[in-house]
């Protein structure tokens, strides 16, 4: 192969009994393809494998370089997502990536199982009937500042407030329209009777707000309900002058 491309043209073998080094020299002198086949793989050589022009993506797949979107597209035939890339490169999996593995959207049970032994933080939306042997509500004591007291609906369902000054209540962060929310408020009167101003959005029976007990240490309990994002709060007196 004198020209390095066409076999059996001017190819000369070493003499019988020649050393291995001599054979190697003859091969390299007469068959230049030997360097290619035994040395670094080239794009041309890869093209031989699939019959088409090799791409950078194909080379990366073979050489262990971090996979690119293009390379992944070769594998699945569709545009790759960031989630797919993370699965291959070892980045911490996200909920979206885990869903690729099991083929379904993670459900409440999966999320809760992952939180065993810890407090789950976040909203849980359950479709269907919820049955529990025991149901507990979060409780929070609120205080007033500059004659103002805020009930944060996301902080619990039962609140208490010990009066230290006349105060105006604000009910903040109720759920959006279409979701009902109710909370109980316990009021403890001060040694000096303090007055309360309720939000204008509270609708009391007969459009009349209750009179707060004036006795020192007296406990009044009220319940408030909304289902339209706090546009209207229905207010009810659960009990007064409790001790």
N, C-alpha and C positions, 0 to 999 in steps of 0.2 A: 504494500500500500504506500507507494512513493509519494502520492499527493496528500495522504492523510485522510482521504475521504472515500476513495474507491478501493474495495478489497481486492487482493490477489493481483496487484499491478506493481511489479518491481519489488515485491516483498522478499527480503533475503534473511535467511535464518543463520544463526551462528554455527560454527563447526560443531560436530558431534563431540561431546565431552567438554564443551565450553562451560565456564563458571556461571553461577546464577546471576552474578553482576553483569556478565556479558549478555545473557538473555534479556535482562531488564533493560540494558542499554539499547539493544536491537529493537525491542518492542517500542520504547519511547521514540527512537529515531524513525521508525517506519509506520507507527500507528498512533498518531497524535491524539486520537479519541481516548487512549488509555489514561491520559492526564485528567480528562473530564470525568470518566467513569469512576476513577479511583480517588479523585480529589473533591473539591467543593461542588455541591450540586448547583447547577445553573438554571436560569429561567427556561432556557431552551430544552434542558433535560426534563424539567417538569412538564413542559408542553408535550413531550413525547408520551407521557402517561395518559393524558386525557384528550390528545388530538387537537387541542386548541391553544391559543396564545395564553401563556401563564399570566396571572395577575398578581399584584402585590399581596392581595388578600390570601391567595392560595399559598404563596410562599410563607406568609405569617402562620398559617395553620400548621405548616410542616416544621417551622423552625422554633416554635414555642414562644414567639413574641406575643404580647398581650393581644387577645382577640379584639378585632374592631367590629363595628356595626356591619361593615361590608362582608366580613368573614362569616358572621352569624347568618346573614341573609343567604349566603351560599348554602348553609345547612338546612334552613327551614323554608326558604323561598319567599319569605315575607320580611317587611321592614322590622328590624329588631328594636325592642324597647330598652330603656335604661334598666328595667327590672331584669331582663334576660342577660344583659351584660354583667350585672352584679352577680347573678347566679354563677356565671362562669369564672369571674375574676376573684372570687373570694370575699367580696365586700359584704358586710353584715346584711343579712336578708331582711327585707321589709315585709309587712303584711301582704303587699301586692305580690312579692316574689314567692312567698309561701303559698299563695293561692295558685300560682302556676304549677306548683308541685302536686297539690291534691285535687286541682281542677274545680274547686268550689270556693265560694266566698267564706272566709272565716266566720263562724257563728258565735253566738254568745257563750256557748259551752266551752268552745275552744279558748276564747279570751279569758274566761274565768279559770279554766284549768291552768292556764299559764300564770295566773296570779295567786295560786294556792299559797297560803301563809302570808299574804300581803293584802293591803287594802286596795281594792280596785278603784281607780280614779277615772271618771269619765261617764258619759251617758250610756245607758243600756236600753235599747229599743227592742222590746219583745213583742212579736206578733203572735197573738193567741192568749189563752187564759193563763194567768200566773197564780199558782197556789203555793202557799208557804205555811209551815207549822207556826212560825212566829214572824211578826213583821215589826221592825223597829224604825223609829224616826229620829233624825238628827235634831239635837236641841242646841240652841245658842242663846246666851244672855246678851242683850244689847244695851248700850248706854247712850246717853244724850250728850251732845256737844253744842254749845251756843243755842240752846233751846230747840235742837233738832235731833230726831232719832230716825235711823233708817233700818228697815227690815229688808234684808237681802234674801230674796226667795230662793236663791241657789245655795244658801247656807244651811237650810234645814226646813222642817215643817212645824217645829214647836219652838217658840221664843218666849223669853221673859224680859221684863223691864221694870226695874225699881226706880220710881220717880225720885229725882233729886232737884228738879226744876220744872216749870211749865214747859211743855214740849209739843212740837208738831211732828207727826209721823209721816214718813215716806215709805211706800212699798216699791222696792226696785227689783228688776230682773225676773219678772214672772215669765213663764213659758209662753211661747207664741200662741196666737189664736188657734183654737182647735184642740188644745191640750188643757185639761182641767188641772187646777192647782188649788190647794187649800192649806191654811196654816192656822195654828192656835197661838194666841198671844195672852200671856199671863202678866197682869199689871199689879205691882205692889205699891201701895200708896206711901208717901213720905210722912214724916212726923208732922210736917206742915202740908196741908192739902194742896196738891198741885193739879193744874188743869191740863187737859189733853185736847189737841186739835187734830182731827182725823183727816186723811186725804179727801178731797172733794169727790173722788171717784167711788167712795164707799156709799153703797145704797143700804140704809138701815130700814127695818120694818117701819112702815108708816112714815118714812122719810124723817125719822127722828132719832138722833144719836142718843145713846144711853148717858145717864149721869154717872160720872165716876164716883166710887165710894170715897168719902172724905176721911174716914177713920184711919188713924195712924196704923200702918201695917196691914190694912185691909187688902184682900186679894180679889181682883175681878178678872174673869176669863172671857175672852172673846174669840170667835172663829170667823175667818174671812175666806171667801171662795171666789175664784174667777175662772173663766174659760175663754175669754176674748183678749188675752194678753194684758190684762189689767185695766182695760178700758172701763169696766165696771167691776167693783168688788162688792159682793154681797156680805154684809156684816151681821153677825148674830151674837147675842149675849148668852154665854153658856152658864154663867153663874156670877154672883156678886156678893160682896161682904163675906168672902170665904176667909178662913184663917189657917 
